[in-house]
Amino acid sequence: MQVKELKAEGLSRSYEITIKKDDLAKKLEAKIKEMQPEVNLKGFRPGKVPASHIRKMFGQSIMNDVVQDTVAETTQKTIADNKLRPAGQPKIELRANGEDVTKGKADLEYTLEVETIPEFEPVDPKTLKFTRLTTDLDEKLVDERIAELAKGQKTYKKKAKTAKAKKDDAVLINFVGRVDGEAFDGGSMDGHQLVLGSGSFIPGFEDQLIGAKAGDKMDVTVTFPKDYQVEELAGQEAVFETEVLEVQGAKDAEVDDDFAKKLGLDDLKALKDAIKGQLESELEMQSRMKIKRAILDEL
């Protein structure tokens, strides 16, 4: 980790923090190794999915978690190392393209801005007066938050055999990948659900399935990125013999008692109460921060 101080004016401190992509790659490998015994995929014995296959199928998603964890860890370390007393939540802004970072193409670079608590002389609190903000929680906010949850719990339903796959649809496929006519480790799978436009496969793979129908068989030709993590495949052209079993349409989850139960709550009323409590806590935190800021301004 490299830390460069950018500003130290008044109560404001800002830093430029860089984590090399090689260090992120090591964290990714460690994360994959940690989760490997728990991964179950069709075609492999439980806990025996090769690390290379996990990396290929889920590497970018796992790297996203690694980046978030790394930002949190390095932020806390920078604050501790510089003996800062934050007056509020630090502001973090990624400087490199996020997708390049999660694909292992770029270093993780971000700026950290911290407003610190000033040193001050004790005063009689009876002489200070402040206005506490209160807000009546609008039920619309609860409904909007639940609607966001429903979008993240999409289900996919089988379409008619004549339906052509489009972006955001899912396709159920069998595939076998070959390089120079030879199958390679981790390059085949049966009954895999792939969401078109998710970017979870090699660039160009998903695009070639747009317009495909159930029963279609095709050769999908792609080229592995030059910086692909499996060295022997990097920069290689591959042909995937692909069979489309189903085309599936996306649908947001129905907001009902069953939806609430999937989230670990008894019913929809319990879900609404939980969301309401969460929003009230957020508003209370905002109110506390405003009062804290006002106190610091007075002092």
MIGUBA-672649 format. One record per residue (C-alpha): x, y negated, z; residue in one letter. Coordinates in Angstrom, 3 decimals, decimal comma. Each point is the difference from the previous one (the first is absolute). Layout:
N
+----------+----------+----------+----+
:       xx :       yy :       zz : aa :
+----------+----------+----------+----+
:        X :        Y :        Z :  A :
...
+----------+----------+----------+----+
***
This chain:
299
+----------+----------+----------+----+
:       xx :       yy :       zz : aa :
+----------+----------+----------+----+
:    0,000 :    0,000 :    0,000 :  M :
:    1,279 :   -3,462 :   -0,939 :  Q :
:   -1,390 :   -3,084 :    1,760 :  V :
:    0,618 :   -3,575 :   -1,137 :  K :
:   -1,333 :   -2,992 :    1,917 :  E :
:   -1,755 :   -2,410 :   -2,349 :  L :
:   -1,373 :   -2,616 :    2,395 :  K :
:    0,350 :   -1,011 :    3,643 :  A :
:   -1,942 :   -3,238 :    0,377 :  E :
:   -1,914 :   -0,915 :    3,144 :  G :
:   -2,070 :    3,031 :    1,002 :  L :
:    0,148 :    1,605 :   -3,455 :  S :
:    2,370 :    2,798 :   -0,935 :  R :
:    0,143 :    1,818 :   -3,318 :  S :
:    2,154 :    2,866 :   -1,215 :  Y :
:    0,660 :    1,878 :   -3,219 :  E :
:    0,133 :    3,747 :    0,667 :  I :
:    1,285 :    2,575 :   -2,494 :  T :
:   -0,116 :    3,803 :    0,230 :  I :
:    1,881 :    1,768 :   -2,790 :  K :
:   -1,967 :    2,355 :   -2,224 :  K :
:    2,461 :    2,802 :    0,826 :  D :
:   -0,913 :   -0,338 :    3,688 :  D :
:   -3,693 :    0,115 :   -0,897 :  L :
:    0,634 :    3,129 :   -2,094 :  A :
:    1,583 :    1,692 :    3,036 :  K :
:   -3,020 :   -0,927 :    2,108 :  K :
:   -2,274 :    1,416 :   -2,718 :  L :
:    1,860 :    3,310 :   -0,051 :  E :
:   -0,186 :    0,197 :    3,792 :  A :
:   -3,736 :   -0,722 :   -0,094 :  K :
:   -0,612 :    2,683 :   -2,646 :  I :
:    2,031 :    2,522 :    2,005 :  K :
:   -2,010 :   -0,871 :    3,121 :  E :
:   -3,370 :    0,493 :   -1,724 :  M :
:    1,006 :    2,997 :   -2,176 :  Q :
:   -1,091 :    2,714 :    2,495 :  P :
:   -3,496 :   -1,539 :    0,116 :  E :
:   -0,576 :   -0,376 :   -3,760 :  V :
:   -2,415 :    2,455 :   -1,613 :  N :
:   -0,482 :   -0,040 :   -3,774 :  L :
:   -1,660 :    2,483 :   -2,287 :  K :
:    2,558 :    2,328 :   -1,581 :  G :
:    2,393 :   -0,089 :    2,959 :  F :
:    0,117 :    1,767 :    3,330 :  R :
:   -0,953 :   -2,247 :    2,950 :  P :
:    2,995 :   -2,043 :    1,093 :  G :
:    2,110 :    1,236 :   -2,955 :  K :
:   -0,638 :   -2,766 :   -2,534 :  V :
:    3,422 :   -1,062 :   -1,370 :  P :
:    1,176 :   -3,432 :    1,074 :  A :
:    0,523 :   -0,881 :   -3,665 :  S :
:   -3,653 :    0,740 :   -0,728 :  H :
:   -1,217 :   -2,053 :    2,990 :  I :
:    2,221 :   -2,849 :   -1,184 :  R :
:   -1,361 :    0,223 :   -3,525 :  K :
:   -3,667 :    0,130 :    1,030 :  M :
:   -0,014 :   -2,351 :    2,987 :  F :
:    3,407 :   -1,728 :    0,055 :  G :
:   -1,248 :   -3,514 :   -0,712 :  Q :
:   -2,789 :    0,255 :    2,567 :  S :
:    2,397 :    1,332 :    2,644 :  I :
:    2,512 :   -2,729 :   -0,854 :  M :
:   -2,727 :   -2,581 :    0,572 :  N :
:   -0,325 :    1,291 :    3,587 :  D :
:    3,799 :   -0,037 :    0,358 :  V :
:    0,121 :   -3,648 :   -1,132 :  V :
:   -2,717 :   -1,038 :    2,471 :  Q :
:    1,736 :    1,792 :    2,870 :  D :
:    3,378 :   -1,469 :   -0,974 :  T :
:   -1,365 :   -3,566 :   -0,144 :  V :
:   -1,528 :    0,433 :    3,470 :  A :
:    3,209 :    1,479 :    1,453 :  E :
:    2,374 :   -2,574 :   -1,510 :  T :
:   -2,286 :   -2,889 :    0,954 :  T :
:    0,010 :    1,056 :    3,650 :  Q :
:    3,768 :    0,544 :   -0,081 :  K :
:    0,627 :   -3,458 :   -1,495 :  T :
:   -2,196 :   -1,646 :    2,634 :  I :
:    1,746 :    1,934 :    2,796 :  A :
:    3,526 :   -0,581 :   -1,320 :  D :
:   -0,594 :   -3,759 :   -0,229 :  N :
:   -1,725 :   -0,134 :    3,412 :  K :
:   -3,099 :   -1,667 :   -1,431 :  L :
:   -3,257 :   -0,512 :    1,896 :  R :
:   -2,693 :   -0,058 :   -2,717 :  P :
:   -2,923 :   -2,327 :    0,582 :  A :
:   -2,149 :    2,049 :   -2,371 :  G :
:    0,023 :    2,679 :   -2,655 :  Q :
:    3,121 :   -0,274 :   -2,198 :  P :
:   -0,599 :   -0,815 :   -3,665 :  K :
:    1,450 :    2,555 :   -2,421 :  I :
:    0,302 :   -0,468 :   -3,757 :  E :
:    1,460 :    2,616 :   -2,339 :  L :
:    2,391 :   -1,515 :   -2,536 :  R :
:    0,563 :    2,981 :   -2,311 :  A :
:   -2,721 :    1,550 :   -2,140 :  N :
:   -1,806 :    2,423 :    2,324 :  G :
:   -0,496 :    2,650 :   -2,667 :  E :
:    3,707 :   -0,053 :   -0,914 :  D :
:    0,857 :    0,524 :    3,667 :  V :
:   -2,381 :    2,948 :    0,458 :  T :
:    1,323 :    1,557 :   -3,211 :  K :
:    3,560 :   -0,253 :    1,327 :  G :
:    1,068 :   -2,520 :   -2,661 :  K :
:    0,704 :   -2,987 :    2,242 :  A :
:    1,283 :   -0,889 :    3,459 :  D :
:   -2,586 :   -0,991 :    2,597 :  L :
:    0,326 :   -3,743 :    0,500 :  E :
:   -2,295 :   -2,131 :    2,105 :  Y :
:   -0,062 :   -3,280 :    1,873 :  T :
:   -0,941 :   -0,130 :    3,655 :  L :
:   -1,368 :   -3,225 :    1,486 :  E :
:   -0,433 :   -0,330 :    3,759 :  V :
:   -1,437 :   -2,854 :    2,045 :  E :
:    1,615 :    0,167 :    3,441 :  T :
:   -1,212 :   -1,008 :    3,455 :  I :
:    1,813 :   -3,156 :    1,137 :  P :
:    1,713 :   -0,568 :    3,316 :  E :
:   -2,042 :   -2,406 :    2,163 :  F :
:   -0,254 :   -1,440 :    3,492 :  E :
:   -2,770 :    1,351 :    2,280 :  P :
:   -3,132 :   -2,185 :    0,099 :  V :
:   -3,145 :   -0,022 :    2,116 :  D :
:   -2,524 :    2,094 :   -1,978 :  P :
:   -2,850 :   -2,071 :    1,506 :  K :
:    1,106 :   -2,909 :   -2,163 :  T :
:   -0,474 :    1,986 :   -3,222 :  L :
:   -3,325 :    0,198 :   -1,823 :  K :
:   -0,784 :    2,174 :   -3,015 :  F :
:   -3,019 :    0,998 :   -2,042 :  T :
:   -0,561 :    3,742 :   -0,353 :  R :
:   -1,383 :    0,999 :   -3,394 :  L :
:   -2,877 :    2,473 :   -0,117 :  T :
:   -1,499 :    1,625 :   -3,072 :  T :
:   -3,260 :    1,867 :   -0,438 :  D :
:    0,811 :    3,135 :   -1,937 :  L :
:   -1,904 :    0,136 :   -3,300 :  D :
:   -1,403 :    3,475 :   -0,701 :  E :
:    1,002 :   -0,525 :   -3,626 :  K :
:    3,636 :    0,268 :    1,082 :  L :
:   -0,738 :    3,420 :    1,505 :  V :
:   -1,696 :    1,178 :   -3,198 :  D :
:    2,857 :   -1,321 :   -2,149 :  E :
:    2,602 :    1,810 :    2,121 :  R :
:   -1,962 :    3,261 :   -0,248 :  I :
:   -0,326 :   -0,465 :   -3,774 :  A :
:    3,803 :   -0,298 :   -0,206 :  E :
:    0,314 :    3,275 :    1,896 :  L :
:   -2,428 :    1,666 :   -2,416 :  A :
:    2,103 :   -1,085 :   -2,983 :  K :
:    2,986 :    1,717 :    1,558 :  G :
:   -1,971 :    3,243 :    0,411 :  Q :
:   -0,861 :    0,589 :   -3,656 :  K :
:   -1,421 :    3,321 :   -1,068 :  T :
:    0,219 :    1,493 :   -3,474 :  Y :
:   -2,887 :    1,768 :   -1,697 :  K :
:    0,235 :    2,243 :   -3,062 :  K :
:   -1,140 :   -1,703 :   -3,210 :  K :
:   -1,640 :    1,578 :   -3,037 :  A :
:    2,286 :    2,094 :   -2,219 :  K :
:   -0,320 :   -2,585 :   -2,779 :  T :
:    1,073 :   -2,893 :    2,263 :  A :
:    3,298 :   -1,621 :   -0,942 :  K :
:    2,406 :   -0,851 :    2,796 :  A :
:    0,586 :   -3,677 :    0,654 :  K :
:    2,168 :   -2,008 :    2,374 :  K :
:   -0,877 :    0,640 :    3,687 :  D :
:   -1,597 :    3,348 :   -0,860 :  D :
:    1,614 :    3,161 :    1,353 :  A :
:    0,882 :    2,991 :   -2,150 :  V :
:    0,458 :    3,546 :    1,237 :  L :
:    2,881 :    1,491 :   -1,978 :  I :
:    2,359 :    2,929 :   -0,422 :  N :
:    3,430 :   -0,875 :   -1,341 :  F :
:    3,395 :    1,490 :   -0,732 :  V :
:    2,934 :   -2,335 :   -0,638 :  G :
:    2,965 :    0,923 :   -2,153 :  R :
:    3,300 :   -1,694 :   -0,839 :  V :
:    1,655 :    1,319 :   -3,163 :  D :
:   -2,594 :    2,762 :    0,027 :  G :
:    0,903 :    1,204 :    3,501 :  E :
:   -2,350 :   -0,295 :    2,976 :  A :
:    1,520 :   -1,801 :    2,993 :  F :
:   -0,450 :    0,185 :    3,754 :  D :
:   -3,071 :   -1,871 :    1,216 :  G :
:   -1,236 :   -0,670 :   -3,534 :  G :
:   -3,149 :    2,120 :    0,014 :  S :
:   -3,245 :    0,071 :    1,952 :  M :
:   -3,525 :    1,376 :   -0,306 :  D :
:   -3,169 :   -1,826 :    0,979 :  G :
:    1,698 :   -3,292 :    0,800 :  H :
:   -2,208 :   -3,070 :    0,411 :  Q :
:    1,582 :   -3,084 :   -1,583 :  L :
:   -1,541 :   -3,471 :    0,260 :  V :
:    0,649 :   -1,848 :   -3,252 :  L :
:    1,634 :   -3,341 :    0,665 :  G :
:    1,341 :    1,005 :    3,413 :  S :
:    3,605 :   -0,017 :   -1,230 :  G :
:    0,715 :    3,206 :    1,894 :  S :
:    1,420 :    1,831 :   -3,026 :  F :
:    2,873 :   -0,720 :   -2,366 :  I :
:   -0,597 :   -3,245 :   -1,946 :  P :
:   -2,045 :    0,689 :   -3,115 :  G :
:   -1,496 :    3,302 :    1,190 :  F :
:   -3,300 :   -1,391 :    1,232 :  E :
:   -0,457 :   -2,302 :   -3,005 :  D :
:    0,011 :    2,980 :   -2,354 :  Q :
:   -2,926 :    1,580 :    1,853 :  L :
:   -2,258 :   -3,011 :   -0,569 :  I :
:   -2,760 :    1,180 :   -2,328 :  G :
:    0,519 :    3,707 :    0,760 :  A :
:   -2,996 :    2,298 :    0,607 :  K :
:   -0,499 :    3,210 :    1,970 :  A :
:    1,451 :    2,891 :   -1,965 :  G :
:    2,574 :   -2,101 :   -1,856 :  D :
:    3,507 :    1,403 :   -0,296 :  K :
:    2,845 :   -2,299 :   -0,912 :  M :
:    3,724 :   -0,559 :    0,184 :  D :
:    0,835 :   -3,048 :    2,095 :  V :
:    3,456 :   -1,307 :   -0,870 :  T :
:    1,761 :   -2,273 :    2,468 :  V :
:    3,508 :   -1,105 :    0,866 :  T :
:    1,199 :    0,118 :    3,568 :  F :
:    1,388 :   -3,362 :    1,230 :  P :
:    3,785 :   -0,270 :   -0,150 :  K :
:    0,074 :   -0,545 :    3,755 :  D :
:   -2,321 :    2,954 :    0,706 :  Y :
:    0,799 :    1,558 :    3,357 :  Q :
:    0,488 :    3,516 :   -1,405 :  V :
:    3,350 :   -0,549 :   -1,712 :  E :
:   -0,276 :    2,829 :   -2,562 :  E :
:   -3,303 :   -1,436 :   -1,270 :  L :
:    1,008 :   -3,678 :   -0,058 :  A :
:   -0,325 :   -1,453 :   -3,498 :  G :
:   -1,191 :    3,327 :   -1,433 :  Q :
:   -2,958 :    0,379 :   -2,341 :  E :
:   -2,560 :    2,525 :    1,228 :  A :
:   -3,059 :    1,570 :   -1,578 :  V :
:   -2,867 :    0,996 :    2,270 :  F :
:   -2,394 :    2,592 :   -1,361 :  E :
:   -3,184 :   -1,306 :    1,556 :  T :
:   -3,532 :    1,377 :    0,262 :  E :
:   -2,844 :   -2,229 :    1,197 :  V :
:   -2,399 :    1,982 :    2,181 :  L :
:   -2,294 :   -2,819 :    1,105 :  E :
:   -0,507 :   -3,734 :   -0,297 :  V :
:   -1,223 :   -1,515 :    3,264 :  Q :
:   -1,539 :   -3,414 :    0,624 :  G :
:    0,829 :   -2,086 :    3,060 :  A :
:   -2,653 :   -1,057 :    2,468 :  K :
:    0,299 :   -2,008 :    3,215 :  D :
:   -1,053 :    1,971 :    3,048 :  A :
:   -3,620 :   -0,347 :    1,130 :  E :
:   -0,163 :   -2,089 :    3,164 :  V :
:   -2,069 :    2,232 :    2,261 :  D :
:    0,295 :    2,190 :    3,084 :  D :
:    2,063 :    2,618 :   -1,891 :  D :
:    2,460 :   -2,702 :   -1,070 :  F :
:    0,380 :   -1,110 :    3,630 :  A :
:    0,592 :    3,596 :    1,097 :  K :
:    2,814 :    0,372 :   -2,540 :  K :
:    1,665 :   -2,936 :    1,746 :  L :
:   -0,346 :    1,725 :    3,370 :  G :
:   -3,086 :   -1,835 :    1,299 :  L :
:   -3,405 :    1,374 :    0,993 :  D :
:   -2,168 :   -1,951 :   -2,444 :  D :
:   -0,264 :   -3,200 :   -2,040 :  L :
:   -1,039 :   -2,064 :    3,039 :  K :
:    3,151 :    1,120 :    1,834 :  A :
:    2,081 :   -0,992 :   -3,033 :  L :
:   -1,590 :   -3,448 :   -0,138 :  K :
:    0,563 :   -0,474 :    3,736 :  D :
:    3,655 :    1,015 :   -0,387 :  A :
:    0,520 :   -2,399 :   -2,924 :  I :
:   -1,779 :   -2,776 :    1,890 :  K :
:    2,275 :    0,538 :    2,981 :  G :
:    3,051 :   -0,065 :   -2,242 :  Q :
:   -1,080 :   -3,267 :   -1,650 :  L :
:   -0,789 :   -1,584 :    3,374 :  E :
:    3,505 :    0,936 :    1,172 :  S :
:    1,489 :   -1,594 :   -3,114 :  E :
:   -1,989 :   -3,205 :    0,528 :  L :
:    0,977 :   -0,039 :    3,684 :  E :
:    3,655 :    0,353 :   -0,991 :  M :
:   -0,332 :   -2,918 :   -2,428 :  Q :
:   -1,579 :   -2,097 :    2,740 :  S :
:    2,816 :    0,880 :    2,420 :  R :
:    2,608 :   -0,935 :   -2,602 :  M :
:   -1,622 :   -3,411 :   -0,562 :  K :
:   -0,059 :   -0,696 :    3,731 :  I :
:    3,602 :    1,186 :    0,335 :  K :
:    0,999 :   -2,339 :   -2,825 :  R :
:   -1,855 :   -2,876 :    1,672 :  A :
:    1,724 :    0,678 :    3,323 :  I :
:    3,406 :    0,003 :   -1,675 :  L :
:   -0,827 :   -3,283 :   -1,743 :  D :
:   -0,968 :   -1,583 :    3,336 :  E :
:    3,162 :    1,222 :    1,691 :  L :
+----------+----------+----------+----+
***
